[in-house]
Amino acid sequence: MEKKKLGVLLSTPPSHPNISTVVGLCQEAIKASIDVYLYLIDEGVRNLNDDRLVGLSGSGVKFFVCAYGCQQHGVPTDKLAPGVTLCGLVVLSNMINGCDRFLAFN
């Protein structure tokens, strides 16, 4: 049987409480053997260097960041953590279409 897939979109800045919710949700999904795909967009790209999110990629979360969003918000991308992938909206579209569940935290 194929594993379930969960897509998570985070578009809020580091000051927003959504980050704690997203981290907890992703951790619980990984524990339940669910494939997790995390995409940071808009002001969410400012969370790129948050240790809690970066740590998720080490536990199996597929971690994607909008390259255009980084450019627009002045977020440097020259020293990305291992497991973090810069990409565009095509990846987000594929996540939405390919996951069993998709949650957006705006």
C-alpha contacts under 8 A as a table, 3 or more apart, distances in Angstrom:
res1	aa1	res2	aa2	distance
3	K	33	S	7.24
3	K	34	I	6.04
3	K	35	D	6.67
4	K	33	S	7.93
4	K	34	I	5.17
4	K	35	D	6.19
4	K	99	C	7.59
4	K	100	D	6.32
5	K	34	I	5.74
5	K	35	D	4.71
5	K	36	V	5.95
5	K	37	Y	7.58
5	K	98	G	7.71
5	K	99	C	4.78
5	K	100	D	5.30
5	K	101	R	6.70
6	L	29	A	7.81
6	L	34	I	6.84
6	L	35	D	6.14
6	L	36	V	4.89
6	L	37	Y	6.16
6	L	99	C	5.50
6	L	100	D	6.10
6	L	101	R	5.04
6	L	102	F	5.83
6	L	103	L	7.87
7	G	36	V	5.96
7	G	37	Y	4.71
7	G	38	L	6.02
7	G	39	Y	7.79
7	G	95	M	6.17
7	G	96	I	6.74
7	G	99	C	5.87
7	G	100	D	7.93
7	G	101	R	6.20
7	G	102	F	4.45
7	G	103	L	6.24
8	V	22	V	7.62
8	V	36	V	7.51
8	V	37	Y	6.10
8	V	38	L	4.81
8	V	39	Y	6.22
8	V	102	F	5.80
8	V	103	L	4.95
8	V	104	A	5.88
8	V	105	F	7.61
9	L	38	L	5.99
9	L	39	Y	4.89
9	L	40	L	6.00
9	L	41	I	7.28
9	L	102	F	7.78
9	L	103	L	6.23
9	L	104	A	4.58
9	L	105	F	5.92
9	L	106	N	7.98
10	L	18	N	7.74
10	L	19	I	7.69
10	L	22	V	7.64
10	L	38	L	7.62
10	L	39	Y	6.32
10	L	40	L	5.00
10	L	41	I	6.30
10	L	44	G	5.40
10	L	104	A	6.25
10	L	105	F	4.99
10	L	106	N	6.38
11	S	40	L	6.01
11	S	41	I	4.95
11	S	42	D	5.22
11	S	43	E	5.38
11	S	44	G	3.96
11	S	45	V	7.30
11	S	104	A	7.90
11	S	105	F	6.31
11	S	106	N	5.18
12	T	16	H	6.19
12	T	18	N	7.06
12	T	19	I	7.90
12	T	42	D	7.31
12	T	43	E	5.21
12	T	44	G	4.56
12	T	105	F	7.15
12	T	106	N	5.66
13	P	16	H	5.69
13	P	43	E	4.96
13	P	44	G	5.06
13	P	45	V	7.59
13	P	46	R	5.99
13	P	47	N	6.60
14	P	17	P	7.82
14	P	19	I	6.86
14	P	44	G	7.25
14	P	46	R	6.49
14	P	47	N	5.49
16	H	19	I	6.63
17	P	20	S	5.82
17	P	21	T	6.97
18	N	21	T	5.06
18	N	22	V	6.07
18	N	105	F	6.49
19	I	22	V	5.09
19	I	23	V	6.12
20	S	23	V	5.17
20	S	24	G	6.16
21	T	24	G	5.24
21	T	25	L	6.04
22	V	25	L	5.10
22	V	26	C	6.05
22	V	105	F	7.82
23	V	26	C	5.26
23	V	27	Q	6.15
23	V	52	R	6.76
23	V	53	L	6.49
23	V	56	L	7.56
24	G	27	Q	5.14
24	G	28	E	6.20
25	L	28	E	5.26
25	L	29	A	6.15
26	C	29	A	5.09
26	C	30	I	6.18
26	C	36	V	6.64
26	C	56	L	7.53
26	C	61	V	7.46
27	Q	30	I	5.23
27	Q	31	K	6.29
27	Q	56	L	7.33
28	E	31	K	5.03
28	E	32	A	6.29
29	A	32	A	5.01
29	A	33	S	6.48
29	A	34	I	5.26
29	A	35	D	7.48
29	A	36	V	6.99
30	I	33	S	5.06
30	I	34	I	5.32
30	I	35	D	6.67
30	I	36	V	6.88
30	I	59	S	7.56
30	I	60	G	7.16
30	I	61	V	7.51
31	K	34	I	7.45
35	D	60	G	7.68
35	D	61	V	7.03
36	V	60	G	7.51
36	V	61	V	5.04
36	V	62	K	6.17
37	Y	61	V	5.88
37	Y	62	K	4.73
37	Y	63	F	6.19
37	Y	64	F	7.62
37	Y	95	M	7.23
38	L	61	V	6.85
38	L	62	K	6.07
38	L	63	F	4.96
38	L	64	F	5.99
39	Y	63	F	6.22
39	Y	64	F	4.71
39	Y	65	V	5.57
39	Y	66	C	7.38
39	Y	92	L	6.97
40	L	44	G	5.04
40	L	45	V	5.18
40	L	47	N	7.79
40	L	48	L	7.71
40	L	64	F	6.41
40	L	65	V	4.79
40	L	66	C	6.16
41	I	44	G	5.06
41	I	45	V	5.45
41	I	65	V	6.46
41	I	66	C	5.34
41	I	69	G	5.95
42	D	45	V	6.11
42	D	66	C	7.74
42	D	69	G	5.22
42	D	70	C	7.99
42	D	73	H	7.89
43	E	46	R	5.72
43	E	47	N	8.00
43	E	69	G	7.38
43	E	73	H	7.18
44	G	47	N	5.61
44	G	48	L	7.66
45	V	48	L	5.34
45	V	65	V	6.47
45	V	66	C	7.03
45	V	69	G	6.40
45	V	70	C	5.94
45	V	73	H	7.78
45	V	75	V	7.19
46	R	49	N	7.47
46	R	70	C	7.66
46	R	73	H	7.53
46	R	75	V	6.48
47	N	50	D	5.23
47	N	53	L	7.57
48	L	53	L	7.42
48	L	54	V	7.37
48	L	65	V	7.59
49	N	53	L	7.54
49	N	54	V	6.60
49	N	81	A	7.88
50	D	53	L	5.51
50	D	54	V	6.19
51	D	54	V	4.99
51	D	55	G	5.81
52	R	55	G	5.24
52	R	56	L	6.66
53	L	56	L	5.18
53	L	57	S	7.23
54	V	57	S	5.65
54	V	58	G	7.29
54	V	81	A	6.85
54	V	84	V	7.75
55	G	58	G	5.29
55	G	59	S	6.81
56	L	59	S	5.13
56	L	60	G	6.61
56	L	61	V	5.50
56	L	63	F	7.98
57	S	60	G	5.34
57	S	61	V	4.62
57	S	62	K	6.05
57	S	63	F	6.00
57	S	82	P	7.83
57	S	83	G	5.61
57	S	84	V	7.15
58	G	61	V	7.16
58	G	83	G	7.22
62	K	83	G	7.17
62	K	84	V	7.61
63	F	83	G	6.48
63	F	84	V	5.07
63	F	85	T	6.27
64	F	84	V	5.81
64	F	85	T	4.79
64	F	86	L	5.90
64	F	87	C	6.63
65	V	69	G	7.99
65	V	70	C	7.88
65	V	84	V	7.18
65	V	85	T	6.10
65	V	86	L	4.91
65	V	87	C	6.07
65	V	88	G	7.89
66	C	69	G	5.21
66	C	70	C	6.44
66	C	86	L	5.89
66	C	87	C	5.32
66	C	88	G	5.41
66	C	89	L	7.15
67	A	70	C	5.15
67	A	71	Q	6.38
67	A	86	L	5.28
67	A	87	C	5.47
67	A	88	G	6.17
68	Y	71	Q	5.03
68	Y	72	Q	6.15
68	Y	88	G	7.10
69	G	72	Q	5.04
69	G	73	H	6.08
70	C	73	H	5.28
70	C	74	G	5.79
70	C	75	V	4.68
70	C	76	P	6.88
70	C	77	T	7.33
71	Q	74	G	5.25
71	Q	75	V	6.34
71	Q	76	P	7.79
72	Q	75	V	7.85
76	P	79	K	7.48
77	T	80	L	5.78
80	L	84	V	6.34
81	A	84	V	5.79
87	C	90	V	7.95
87	C	91	V	6.66
88	G	91	V	5.96
88	G	92	L	7.18
89	L	92	L	4.90
89	L	93	S	6.12
90	V	93	S	5.02
90	V	94	N	6.19
91	V	94	N	5.06
91	V	95	M	6.17
92	L	95	M	5.00
92	L	96	I	6.27
93	S	96	I	5.20
93	S	97	N	6.28
94	N	97	N	5.11
94	N	98	G	5.76
95	M	98	G	5.08
95	M	99	C	5.81
96	I	99	C	5.83
96	I	102	F	6.15
99	C	102	F	6.39
